[in-house]
């Protein structure tokens, strides 16, 4: 199975358990993933960035 098919399968599963959206990154180097996917609404992503929520997001802190 190719990486594209595997990530599509995982994304399909995430769509079912996280209907309001999700973000994931794979192979993170220097704080940047080589591959990422997100399904949050654009308005929420814009708000998240404008408010700099990444600086205090516990999920990001736990993943560091």
Residue pairs with C-beta under 8 A, 6 or more apart in sequence:
3 35
7 26
7 35
7 37
10 24
11 37
11 39
14 22
14 24
14 39
15 39
18 39
20 40
21 38
21 39
21 40
21 41
21 44
22 37
22 38
22 39
22 40
23 36
23 37
23 38
23 39
23 40
24 36
24 37
24 38
25 33
25 35
25 36
26 33
26 34
26 35
26 36
27 33
27 34
27 35
28 34
28 63
38 45
40 48
48 54
54 60
